[in-house]
Amino acid sequence: MNPVRLRYRILLIGLLPCIAAVIYFSGQRFDSSLIDFKTEAGREAPVSAIASPPSVEQSLIVQTSQEIAGFRQLGQARHYTKENLYEHVNGHAEYFISAGFAGLTVTEYITSGSGTTQAEIQTEIFDMGKSIQAFGVLADESGENAAPVSVGAMGFKTSGGISFIKGRYYVKITAYSPEAPVLKFAKGFADTLSPEKGSFQVFSKFPNLGKIERTRFVKESYRGLDFLHNVIEREYSASDKKIKVALVTGSGQEMKSLLSSFLDYFRKYAIPYQKLEKSGKEVYRVMDKYEGTWFLIPAHDTMYSVFGTDDEGILKYF
């Protein structure tokens, strides 16, 4: 064999591993511009188009064919999660997320038989995870002087429509047309929401002490106590007194832990208290130099704090 040809063959055989290595390592790198999710006309798909669906149950989504108070659904429902909520409530998303937000479904409606493409009513279903958190948002959003309406578990008339809660859902219904029967629609829409999960029954736990002046929700640090959260406070006019009842609910273990926190707090700050027994239940009469005399009433799944009276006769209502 020609020595020159032999040398070329040896050289080529030696280059084969090098060529294979170059091909392999080139394959490990990719140009990110080659993987690009696009819609038509080369536009990037919005975050909302690829975000995972929220926790709002599919059974809550009213079907297009279903009519509610003479209205039918316009187009498809829109879904939002924590990641893209800002697209719908820009500047207010953090509030909902901090309050327990889990998902949002937005749907629009027009008069049945209408050919318009402009929404006449919009519904927003905020899944707040727990009924107490849904109530907290309703109380915050409605303000102190909102006019109550009989929709869901609790509802209020707003400047733009109706807001109400049912189970763990906070619902806002906005009427874009002044002629739209928004209250009738709200009642019909509330009937489409399933109350099974997180049904809101906490108001039935409040005693009947007189005229209810107001009800409010405190999410964190009620009366400055860093261990006392998710409190519903109801103020009553009873005779010539203003009595406030603060209510916390939870599991039996949570209530035991909360009572322990209260007793630790009393000991730490040398707040005197008396342990009483009323109708077989333990009650604590607290002599607080700042709050005055008040009562702490623990139960299996409930904790009451009663302010504004030192009359032990009030305990019979609990």
N, C-alpha and C positions, 0 to 999 in steps of 0.2 A: 504493500500500500504506500502511496505517495506520502512522505513525511509531512508535507505541508497540509494535505487534506486531513491527516490524522490529528494534527494540532488543532485544526478548526473544529473537528468533531469533539475533541476533549473540551475545548473552550465552550461550545454550545451546551454540552451536557452539564458543565459547571454553572452555566447561567440559568438553567431551568429552575432550580430552587429559589434563586433570587427573584425571578419573574413571578413565581407563585407567591412569594412573600409580599411583594409589592401589591399584587391583586388582592390578597387577603386583607392587608392593613388599609387599603383604599376603601374596601367594602365596609369597614367598621365606622367610617366617617360618613355623615349624611348632611346634606344641605337642608337646613330647616325650611328654606323657601320652597322645597319640593313637597312638604307636607303642610298644607294650608287649607283649612276648612273655609269654603266660600259658598255664598249663595249666588243667585244669578247676577250677571253683570259684574262679577268679580268682587262684590261687596263682602266684607267679613260678616259672619253670622253673629248677631248680638248674644250677649251672655245668657239672656233669658231663653234663647232658642235651644241652648244645649244644657241648661241647668237641670239637675234632677228634680222630679216633681216634689211638691211639698207634702206634708203629712195629712193635709185635708183629705178625708175619705172620698173616694170616687162616688160613693152613694150620695154625697152632698151636692154633686154637680148636677144642676137641673138640666134635663135633656131639652134640646131645641124644640122638640115636638110638644113639650109640656107647656100649657098655658097657665099663667098665674094672674088672676084678677084682670083678664083681658089683655095680657101682654105675653109676647113670645121672645125667646132668646135671639139676639142678633149676633151672628158670628160665633167664634169659638171662645171658650173661657181662657183667661190668661192666668198662669201660675207663677208664683214668686217664692223664693226661699230666702234664707238669711243672706246668701251671697249676692242676690240681685234685687232685694227689696228696695234698695235706693232708686231703682229705675221707676218705681211707682210712687214712692213717698220720699222723694229726695229731700234731705234735711231733717227728716223725722224718723228715718229707719232705725237709728240707734235707740230711740225711745222704745219702739216696739220690741226690738231684740232684747233689750235689758229687762223688759216686762215679761219675757218668757215666750216670745214669738216663735212659732214652729213652721208656719206656712200661710200663704194667702192665695185665694182664688177670686178673680175679678170677672164679672159677667155683665153684659149689657142687654137691655130689653127695649123692644118697640111695641107699639100697639098691634095686636093681632090683625092680620089682613092688610097692614100698612106696607107700602113698598119703599119707605124711607130707609136711608142708610145712616141716619143720624140717631144715636141712642137717645131715648127719652128717660130711661132709668138705668142707674148703675148700681150693682151690688158688690160689696167687698166682704168676703168671709175671712176674718183673721183667726187662724187656729192659734190660741194662746197657751196650749198645753194643759192648762188647768182652769176650772171654772172660776176659782178665786182670782186668777190672773186676768181672765176675761172681764170680770167685774171691775177690777182695778183700772183697766184701760177705759171701760165705759164711764166710770166715775171721773177719771181725769179728763177725758175728752169732752164730756157733757157739761162740766162746770157745776157750780153749786145751785144755780137757779133754773136749771133745765126743767121743762114741763114734762111730767111723766106721761107715758102712753102704755096701753095694755098690749104689749107685743113681747113674745118670748118670755123669759124668766123676769126680765126687767127691761124697760125701754124708755127712751126720751125723744122728744121732738127737737130737732136741730134746725139751724137756719136753712140748711139745704135738703132736709128730709127727715129720716128716722134712724136712730142707732139703738141696738138692743143686744142682749146676750142670750144665748141658749146653750147649755152645757159649757164646753170649753171654747165656744166660738163667740167672738165679738163681731157683730155685723153692722156695716154702715150701708144705708140705702140712700142714694142721692137722686133727686128728681131734677132733670134738666128742663122739663116742661112744667110751668106753673099749673097747668090743668091736670097733670097726672095725679091719680088717686093714690098718693104715696102710702098713706096709712093702711088702706085696704090691701095694697100690694105687699106691704111689709108683713101683715098678718098672714097672708097666703104664702109668702116666701118662708116665714118662720116655720110653717107646717111642713116644709120640705126638708128641714134639718132634723137629723136624728138626735134625740136627747139622751140616749142610753149611756154614753160615755161622759163622765164628768158632770152629771146633772147637778144643777145649782140649787141646793135645798137649804143653804145655810141660813137664810132669813127666817126660816121656821124655828130656828134655835133661839132667836131673840125673844125676851119676855115682853108682855104687854104692860108697860109701865106708864102709859099716858100718850099724849100727842107726840108723834115723831117729828122732830124739828129738821133733822138732816142725817144723812148717812154718808160716811166717807171711808176711803180705803187708804191705809198706810203700808207701803210695801216694805220699808226697812226702818229699823230703830225707832219704834213707836215710843213716844215720850222720852227719847234719848237713850233708850235701853238697847244696847247693841245686839242683844240676843232675842229681841222680840220683833218678828217680821210678819208680813201678810196679815195685818190686823184690820178687821172691819169695826168701825166705831159708829155707834148710833146714839144720837142725843135726843133726850125726851124732855118734855115739859110735864112735870108731875107736881101738882099743887103749886107751890111757890118756888119750886126748885128746878134747876137744870141738872139732870142726871145723865151721865155718859156711861155707856156700856161698851167695853172693848171685847171683841170676840176673836178667838183663834181656834182653828180646828186642825185636826191631824190624827195620826194613829195613836193608840194607847201608849206606845213607847215614846212617841214624840211629846206627848203631854207630860209623861213622867220626867223626861229630860228638861222640859220647859219649867216645870215646878222646881226641879233641882236648881236650875239657873236663877229663878226668883229667890229661893232661900239662900243661895250663895251670895246673891246681891244684897239681901237684907243684912246678912252677917258681915259682909265686907264693909259696908257703909254704916253699920251700927243703927239700922232702921228697926225700931221695935215693932213687934207684931204679936198677935195672940192667935193661937190655934183653937178654933171653936168646932163644935159638932152640932149640925142642924139637920134634923130628919135623917140621921144616919150618915151624913156626908161631912167631910172635913172642909172647913172654910177658914180663911185667914183674914183677920182684921188687922190692917196695916196702919200704924200711926206715923205718917210721913210729914216731916216739918215743911216740906215744899208742896206736896200734893194734898195735904190734909189727910183725914182718915178715909181710907178706901178699903174695898173688899176684894180679895183674890179667891175665886171659886173654881177649883179644878173639877173636871169630870173625866169620864173615860176617854172621850174623843174631842173634848172641848175645854177651853179655858176662858173664864170670864174675869174681867177686871171692872169694878163698878166704882165710879168716881162721882162726887157731888153730894154724898149723903153719908152720915155715920149711924143711921138708923138701921139696926139689925132686922127690923121688920121687913126690909126689902128682900131679904134672903129667901123669903117664902116663894118668890116668883121664879127662883132658879132651882 
